[in-house]
Amino acid sequence: MKTDTGDITSVIGSLPYRMAFAGGWIDQPFVSQNNPDPSGSMVVVALEPTCRFMNRCGMGTSTRVVADKLWGSQMPDGDPAALVEMLYAEENKDRLEPSGSQDMIGMLYPGVNRLDYTYDHAGGIFPAHIASTTESEVASWLETVMSMVPVAPRPDGYNPLGIKNLDMGMDTTPWTIRQRLF
């Protein structure tokens, strides 16, 4: 659904933000390599810029900055999959721990997108399949059921990939988890 953004895009640009609607870490190979069958999925939504989001708030703001350096404040024309790979390479070129591709896809694919990741496809970096919808009814419904509440940005220096604790041998039955917590 189109929203009247007035003059705000002259200040913040017209590149979309990315919301992880049903997010996860499945776009990280250290997670997707442990995928069950079928593959793991997440849902991202491209949001038209109607306000400026805080940096480090989980809305793909750092990816948006890199996209702005590459293409300016306008969405480029071209195949979204190729643009995702280009933006992924640019954002991660000097990183030991790369950002996941969900940020790029959420910006470059319009609408609501389910991303299906499997480690067998592109090493789990890019989804094996993307199911998209740009139906106005879906966007209208989403706007009626979602509310966003600003809290605070992640602290400076916080590394979300700093600890990777996936113990596949761990007993995850509800009773065992309860015993560990209490």
Summary of the structure (lengths in Angstrom):
residues: 182
radius of gyration: 17.6
end to end distance: 46.3
largest distance: 54.8
contacts: 467
relative contact order: 0.19
helix: 34%
strand: 14%
